[in-house]
Amino acid sequence: MACVNAAHANVAFFIPHRGCPHRCSFCDQRAISGEGQALTPEDVAEQLKAAFSRDLNPDTTEIAFFGGSFTCLPPREMEGFLQAAFPYVQSGKCRGIRVSTRPDGISKPILDLLSRYGVTAIELGAQSLDDKVLQINRRGHTAEDVRTALEEIRRYPGNPFSLGLQIMTGLPGEDEKSRELTQKAALSIHPDTLRLYPTVVIRGTELARWMQEGDYCPPNLEKTVSFAAPMLEQYEKAGIRVIRAGLHASRELEAEMLGGAYHPAFRELCQSELFRQKLEKSLAGQPKGKGILTVHPRFVSIAIGQKRKNLLWAEGQGYPLKIRTDETLEPGNFTLDFEN
C-alpha cells in the first residue's frame, strides 16, 4: 500500500529487497518497511490513482520508491514502475519521482531511463564510506563505488537529479576513526539530502546471528545518540538537509528487533543531547543555584529532554532550572538567568 507522508510530501512505495544483488548483514527490509506481499506496477498505478484523488500540493509532492535497489531491478520491471508514476509528473500533479538504490546500480543508460521518466532525486545507500566496514557487512561495493556513482549523477547533462546519501552508524567494524572517515567523506561529497540511520538488529539477519554468538554487541540507544548527535550537527552546519534521522516507526520493526538503537523520536533525542551540550558550556563556571532557562515555544520538549533528562542532569550539577518561553528567540537559542 502507498504511504502518503504529509511531513515529507511523499507518496511512497516500498519494494523490500527487490533488485538487491546482496543480502547485507543488517538487512530485513520487510521488517523495516512493514511491507509483505510483492508490489507490482499494476499495484502502483491503482494506489497512485487513490492517493492523487486527495488534495496534494503538486509543488511539494514526490512519488518515491524505497526499500530495495530500484535501479538493479530487471529493466522491464523498473520501467513498469516508472510508467505507472510518470503520468503524474507529466500532468504536473507532483514535482517528480524519488528512488533509492545501491552505488553500483548507477550507469549512463540507467540515468537516461530515470531522466526520461521524470526521476528528480536519487538516494544512494552508502551506509559507510570505510571499506573495512563495507566489507564486514557484506555490502558488495566499495567507498570508491560511491564516489564514482556520485560523479556519474552530477555530470549528467542538465543536472536533473537531486543527490541523496544514506549513512548508518553503529555497524560491526565501526570505531571512532571509521566514523570520522565516513563523516569527513560525506561532508566532502556534500549531497543535497542525507538520511542518518542507527543500527538495529533484526531477527533473522546476519547481525542477529553475530549478536547471539557473541561476535557483535550493538551500541545501545544512549551510546548511538552520542555518536549521531554530532554527526547530525555537522551535516546541518554544512548546509546538508538531513531529511531523516532514525528509522520509521512500525509495529513489524518493533516486533522483530533484538537490539540496537531504535526510538520513534530518534532525531529529537539527538537534538536534545546537542542542546544539553550547549547548556553544559553555558553553565561552566556559573555559581550553583536556581535558574530560568528561556527557549522558543517550539523548542521546549528538546530543551527539557525525554523524561526531563536535561533538567534532571542540570539539577544533578547543582542548577535546578525552570523553563520559560519567548517567541522572539530563534529555535535552538536560549537565555539563562539566575536568582540572586
C-alpha positions in Angstrom: 0.0 0.0 0.0 1.2 3.5 -0.8 2.3 5.5 2.2 1.3 9.2 1.9 3.7 11.1 4.2 2.5 14.6 4.8 5.7 15.6 6.6 7.9 14.9 3.6 5.1 15.1 0.9 6.0 11.6 -0.4 3.6 9.1 -1.9 6.0 6.3 -1.0 6.2 2.7 -2.2 8.4 0.0 -0.5 9.9 -2.7 -2.6 11.7 -4.8 0.1 14.9 -6.5 -1.2 13.8 -6.1 -4.8 16.8 -5.6 -7.0 19.3 -6.2 -4.3 22.2 -8.4 -5.5 23.5 -8.9 -1.9 21.9 -9.5 1.5 23.7 -7.1 3.8 24.4 -8.1 7.4 21.8 -5.8 8.9 19.0 -6.1 6.3 15.5 -7.3 6.6 13.6 -4.7 4.6 10.2 -6.4 5.2 10.5 -5.8 8.9 11.9 -2.3 8.4 9.2 -1.2 6.0 6.3 -3.2 7.3 5.6 -4.5 3.7 4.8 -8.0 2.9 3.4 -9.0 -0.5 5.5 -8.1 -3.5 4.4 -4.9 -5.2 3.6 -4.8 -9.0 3.4 -1.9 -11.4 -0.3 -2.5 -11.6 -0.5 -2.1 -7.8 1.4 1.2 -8.1 -0.9 2.5 -10.8 -4.0 1.7 -8.7 -2.6 3.1 -5.4 -1.4 6.3 -7.1 -4.9 6.8 -8.5 -6.3 6.6 -5.0 -3.5 8.8 -3.5 -3.9 11.6 -6.0 -7.7 11.7 -5.6 -6.8 13.7 -2.4 -5.8 17.3 -2.4 -2.0 17.0 -2.6 0.3 20.0 -3.2 1.9 19.5 -6.6 4.8 21.8 -5.6 5.9 19.5 -2.8 4.6 16.1 -3.6 7.0 13.3 -4.8 6.4 9.7 -5.7 9.1 7.6 -4.0 10.3 4.1 -4.4 12.2 2.9 -1.3 13.4 -0.3 0.4 15.3 -2.1 -2.3 17.8 -1.2 -5.0 15.5 0.3 -7.6 18.0 0.6 -10.4 19.0 -3.0 -10.0 15.5 -4.3 -10.8 15.0 -6.1 -14.1 14.7 -3.4 -16.7 11.2 -4.2 -17.7 10.0 -4.2 -14.0 11.8 -0.9 -13.3 10.3 0.7 -16.4 6.9 -0.6 -15.4 7.0 1.2 -12.1 8.2 4.4 -13.7 5.5 4.2 -16.4 2.9 3.9 -13.7 4.2 7.0 -11.9 5.3 9.2 -14.9 1.8 10.4 -15.9 1.5 12.3 -12.5 4.8 14.1 -13.3 3.7 14.9 -16.9 0.4 16.3 -15.7 2.0 18.5 -13.0 0.4 16.7 -10.1 3.7 16.1 -8.4 7.2 17.6 -8.7 9.0 14.3 -9.6 10.0 10.8 -8.6 12.5 9.8 -5.9 14.3 6.4 -5.9 16.8 4.8 -3.6 19.5 2.4 -4.9 23.0 1.0 -4.4 26.0 2.9 -5.5 27.0 0.2 -8.0 23.5 0.4 -9.6 24.3 3.6 -11.4 25.3 3.9 -15.1 24.7 6.2 -18.0 21.9 4.0 -19.5 20.2 3.8 -16.1 20.4 7.6 -15.7 19.0 8.0 -19.2 16.0 5.9 -18.3 15.4 7.7 -15.0 15.6 11.1 -16.6 13.2 10.1 -19.4 10.6 9.1 -16.8 10.7 12.1 -14.6 13.0 10.9 -11.8 14.3 14.0 -10.0 16.0 12.6 -6.9 18.4 9.6 -6.4 19.4 8.4 -2.9 22.4 6.2 -2.7 22.5 3.8 0.2 26.2 4.1 1.0 25.8 3.2 4.8 29.5 3.7 5.4 32.5 5.2 3.5 35.0 3.0 5.2 35.9 -0.1 3.0 36.6 -2.2 6.1 33.0 -1.6 7.4 31.5 -2.2 4.0 33.3 -5.5 3.6 32.5 -6.8 7.1 28.8 -6.0 6.5 28.7 -7.7 3.1 27.7 -4.6 1.2 29.3 -5.8 -2.1 30.6 -2.4 -3.1 33.4 0.0 -2.0 33.6 3.6 -1.0 35.1 4.3 -4.4 31.9 2.9 -6.0 30.0 5.6 -4.0 32.2 8.4 -5.4 32.0 7.0 -8.9 28.2 6.9 -8.8 28.1 10.4 -7.3 30.3 11.8 -10.1 28.1 10.0 -12.8 25.0 11.5 -11.4 26.4 15.0 -11.0 27.8 15.2 -14.5 24.7 14.0 -16.2 23.6 16.6 -18.8 21.2 19.2 -17.5 21.8 18.2 -13.9 18.2 16.9 -13.4 18.8 14.9 -10.2 18.9 15.9 -6.6 21.5 13.7 -4.8 20.8 12.0 -1.5 23.1 9.9 0.7 22.1 7.3 3.3 24.5 6.7 6.2 24.4 4.3 9.1 26.2 4.4 12.4 26.9 1.5 14.8 27.7 -1.2 12.3 30.2 -4.0 13.0 33.7 -2.9 12.4 32.9 0.7 13.0 35.0 2.7 15.5 35.7 6.3 16.2 38.3 6.5 13.4 35.8 4.9 11.0 33.0 7.3 11.9 35.4 10.3 11.4 36.4 8.9 8.0 32.8 8.5 6.9 31.8 11.9 8.2 34.7 13.6 6.5 34.0 11.9 3.2 30.2 12.6 3.4 30.9 16.3 4.1 33.3 16.4 1.2 30.7 14.8 -1.1 28.1 17.3 0.2 24.9 15.6 -1.0 21.7 17.7 -1.3 20.0 15.5 1.3 21.0 12.9 3.8 19.4 10.2 5.9 21.1 9.1 9.1 20.2 5.7 10.4 21.2 3.9 13.7 21.9 0.2 13.5 19.1 -2.0 14.6 19.5 -5.8 14.9 16.5 -7.6 13.4 15.6 -11.2 13.8 16.8 -13.5 11.0 19.7 -11.2 9.8 23.4 -11.9 9.9 23.7 -9.2 12.6 21.3 -11.2 14.8 23.4 -14.3 14.4 26.6 -12.4 15.2 25.0 -10.9 18.2 23.6 -14.2 19.5 27.0 -15.8 19.0 28.8 -13.0 20.9 30.6 -11.6 17.9 28.8 -8.3 17.8 27.4 -6.1 20.5 25.3 -3.3 19.1 25.6 0.1 20.7 22.5 0.9 22.7 20.3 3.9 22.2 22.2 6.2 24.6 25.6 5.4 23.0 24.3 5.7 19.5 22.8 9.2 20.3 26.3 10.2 21.4 27.6 9.2 18.0 24.8 10.5 15.9 24.2 13.9 17.6 27.5 15.5 16.5 27.1 13.9 13.0 23.7 15.5 12.7 25.0 18.8 13.8 28.0 18.8 11.4 25.8 17.9 8.4 23.3 20.6 9.1 26.0 23.2 9.7 27.5 22.3 6.3 24.1 23.1 4.7 23.2 19.4 4.0 19.5 18.8 4.5 19.1 15.8 6.9 15.6 14.6 5.8 15.6 11.7 8.2 17.4 10.7 11.4 16.3 7.3 12.8 14.2 4.5 11.4 10.5 4.9 10.6 8.3 3.6 13.4 6.5 0.4 12.6 4.9 -2.4 14.6 6.8 -5.0 12.4 10.1 -3.5 13.2 9.4 -3.3 17.0 8.2 -6.9 17.0 11.4 -8.2 15.2 14.0 -6.0 16.8 16.5 -7.8 19.0 18.9 -5.0 19.9 20.4 -1.7 18.8 19.2 1.8 18.8 15.6 2.2 17.8 13.4 5.1 19.0 10.4 6.7 17.2 11.8 10.2 18.1 15.5 9.5 17.4 16.1 12.8 15.8 14.7 14.7 18.8 16.9 12.6 21.1 19.9 13.8 19.1 18.8 17.4 19.2 18.2 17.2 22.9 21.7 15.9 23.5 23.1 18.7 21.4 21.1 21.2 23.5 22.4 19.6 26.7 26.0 20.1 25.5 25.4 23.8 24.8 23.7 24.1 28.2 26.7 22.5 29.8 29.1 25.0 28.2 26.9 27.9 29.4 26.8 26.6 33.0 30.6 26.1 33.2 31.9 28.4 35.9 28.5 29.6 36.9 27.8 29.6 40.7 25.4 26.9 41.5 21.8 27.9 42.2 18.3 28.1 40.8 17.8 29.5 37.3 15.4 30.3 34.5 16.0 28.7 31.1 14.2 30.6 28.4 13.6 29.0 24.9 11.4 29.3 21.9 8.0 27.6 22.5 8.7 25.1 19.7 11.9 24.0 21.4 10.5 23.2 24.9 10.5 19.4 24.5 14.0 19.4 23.1 15.3 21.6 25.9 13.7 19.6 28.6 14.7 16.2 27.1 13.0 12.9 27.1 11.7 12.1 30.6 13.1 15.5 31.7 16.6 14.2 31.1 18.2 17.6 30.6 16.6 19.3 33.5 17.5 16.3 35.8 21.1 16.5 34.5 21.2 20.2 35.3 19.7 19.7 38.7 22.3 17.0 39.4 25.0 19.5 38.6 23.5 21.9 41.1 21.4 24.0 38.8 17.6 23.5 39.3 16.1 25.1 36.2 12.6 26.3 35.4 11.5 26.6 31.8 10.1 29.8 30.2 9.2 30.5 26.6 9.9 33.5 24.4 8.7 33.6 20.8 11.3 36.2 19.9 14.2 33.7 20.4 15.4 31.7 17.5 14.6 28.0 17.9 17.7 26.4 19.4 18.9 29.6 21.1 18.3 30.2 24.8 18.9 32.5 27.7 19.9 31.7 31.3 19.1 33.9 34.2 19.9 33.0 37.8 18.2 34.1 41.1 20.3 36.2 43.4 
